[in-house]
Amino acid sequence: MRKNILYFMSCLLVASCGGKNFTVNQVENHAYLLIKGESKKEQLIIDSNSPIILGVDTKEYKLDDGIKASKLQIEEGTHTIKVLRNGNIIIQRNIYVTPGNTFEVNL
């Protein structure tokens, strides 16, 4: 009986050593800017481009935790973002994004 158990354990050991494990990492080619929070028609300016009206020029959706958000695709690299409410700058950040990453901004 003891020989059978040892034989069985040896077979399991040999069989388990023959497997291969492959991992494939996929990275998106785009970077994103995620604006979280209830939009009140704020203006978003990325670098020195034309203003984007949040909630009008962007599609808003709810995240799993119920917070509203807008997600914008941006080019990878360094950017300056400004969010204006009633003509006043409420957020100004210099950011750097790489492909496959999302930079979050809370209103």
Kinemage of the C-alpha trace (Angstrom):
@kinemage 1
@onewidth
@group {chain A} dominant
@subgroup {mainchain}
@vectorlist {calphas} color= white
{ca met a 1} P 0.000 0.000 0.000
{ca arg a 2} L 2.826 2.337 0.928
{ca lys a 3} L 4.506 1.656 -2.442
{ca asn a 4} L 1.292 2.588 -4.256
{ca ile a 5} L 1.052 5.922 -2.415
{ca leu a 6} L 4.707 6.740 -3.144
{ca tyr a 7} L 4.236 5.751 -6.795
{ca phe a 8} L 1.115 7.919 -7.054
{ca met a 9} L 2.855 10.929 -5.432
{ca ser a 10} L 5.863 10.500 -7.769
{ca cys a 11} L 3.559 10.478 -10.795
{ca leu a 12} L 1.867 13.688 -9.591
{ca leu a 13} L 5.224 15.365 -9.057
{ca val a 14} L 6.470 14.443 -12.538
{ca ala a 15} L 3.198 15.485 -14.185
{ca ser a 16} L 3.124 18.863 -12.453
{ca cys a 17} L 6.650 19.790 -13.557
{ca gly a 18} L 5.851 19.575 -17.252
{ca gly a 19} L 3.393 22.493 -17.483
{ca lys a 20} L 4.082 25.932 -18.865
{ca asn a 21} L 2.554 29.205 -17.820
{ca phe a 22} L 2.327 32.076 -20.292
{ca thr a 23} L 1.367 35.635 -19.420
{ca val a 24} L 0.453 38.224 -22.025
{ca asn a 25} L 0.314 41.877 -20.997
{ca gln a 26} L -1.681 44.135 -23.272
{ca val a 27} L -1.205 47.872 -22.990
{ca glu a 28} L -3.619 50.284 -24.617
{ca asn a 29} L -2.231 52.745 -27.117
{ca his a 30} L -4.164 55.646 -25.587
{ca ala a 31} L -4.022 57.683 -22.401
{ca tyr a 32} L -7.115 59.058 -20.683
{ca leu a 33} L -8.232 61.927 -18.472
{ca leu a 34} L -11.030 61.040 -16.035
{ca ile a 35} L -12.970 63.973 -14.603
{ca lys a 36} L -14.874 62.791 -11.516
{ca gly a 37} L -17.714 64.682 -9.859
{ca glu a 38} L -20.986 66.418 -10.624
{ca ser a 39} L -20.393 68.705 -13.590
{ca lys a 40} L -21.883 72.191 -13.524
{ca lys a 41} L -20.938 73.042 -17.103
{ca glu a 42} L -17.304 73.733 -16.187
{ca gln a 43} L -14.855 74.408 -18.988
{ca leu a 44} L -11.902 72.060 -19.436
{ca ile a 45} L -8.869 73.403 -21.283
{ca ile a 46} L -6.143 70.930 -22.209
{ca asp a 47} L -2.894 72.711 -23.099
{ca ser a 48} L -4.005 75.730 -25.158
{ca asn a 49} L -6.788 73.976 -27.088
{ca ser a 50} L -10.392 75.148 -27.312
{ca pro a 51} L -12.443 74.777 -24.117
{ca ile a 52} L -14.501 71.626 -23.640
{ca ile a 53} L -17.776 72.091 -21.747
{ca leu a 54} L -18.118 69.223 -19.259
{ca gly a 55} L -21.508 67.530 -19.484
{ca val a 56} L -22.261 69.162 -22.865
{ca asp a 57} L -19.259 68.289 -25.047
{ca thr a 58} L -18.515 65.159 -23.016
{ca lys a 59} L -20.548 62.093 -22.197
{ca glu a 60} L -21.089 61.580 -18.481
{ca tyr a 61} L -21.601 58.196 -16.891
{ca lys a 62} L -21.810 56.793 -13.388
{ca leu a 63} L -18.959 54.852 -11.839
{ca asp a 64} L -19.584 51.785 -9.656
{ca asp a 65} L -19.623 53.976 -6.531
{ca gly a 66} L -22.340 56.243 -8.028
{ca ile a 67} L -20.049 59.205 -8.789
{ca lys a 68} L -20.540 60.821 -12.185
{ca ala a 69} L -17.518 61.015 -14.463
{ca ser a 70} L -16.375 62.037 -17.935
{ca lys a 71} L -13.542 60.196 -19.659
{ca leu a 72} L -11.521 61.846 -22.400
{ca gln a 73} L -8.874 60.278 -24.597
{ca ile a 74} L -5.695 62.367 -24.697
{ca glu a 75} L -2.312 62.023 -26.297
{ca glu a 76} L 0.464 60.544 -24.209
{ca gly a 77} L 2.961 62.988 -22.796
{ca thr a 78} L 2.968 66.192 -20.760
{ca his a 79} L -0.148 68.370 -20.607
{ca thr a 80} L -1.442 71.371 -18.716
{ca ile a 81} L -5.090 71.078 -17.738
{ca lys a 82} L -7.319 73.821 -16.423
{ca val a 83} L -10.894 73.590 -15.196
{ca leu a 84} L -12.836 76.847 -15.081
{ca arg a 85} L -16.128 77.451 -13.289
{ca asn a 86} L -17.853 80.777 -13.972
{ca gly a 87} L -14.627 82.091 -15.511
{ca asn a 88} L -12.488 81.270 -12.440
{ca ile a 89} L -9.764 78.620 -12.513
{ca ile a 90} L -10.679 75.974 -9.934
{ca ile a 91} L -8.120 73.357 -11.014
{ca gln a 92} L -4.793 73.767 -12.796
{ca arg a 93} L -2.382 70.854 -13.088
{ca asn a 94} L 0.621 69.817 -15.111
{ca ile a 95} L 0.302 66.107 -15.814
{ca tyr a 96} L 2.229 63.390 -17.584
{ca val a 97} L 0.380 60.363 -18.966
{ca thr a 98} L 1.662 57.214 -20.603
{ca pro a 99} L -0.262 54.823 -22.870
{ca gly a 100} L -2.754 52.666 -21.011
{ca asn a 101} L -2.913 55.010 -17.998
{ca thr a 102} L -5.681 57.280 -16.761
{ca phe a 103} L -5.140 60.533 -14.854
{ca glu a 104} L -7.998 61.357 -12.476
{ca val a 105} L -9.185 64.843 -11.562
{ca asn a 106} L -11.849 65.407 -8.892
{ca leu a 107} L -14.194 68.375 -9.248
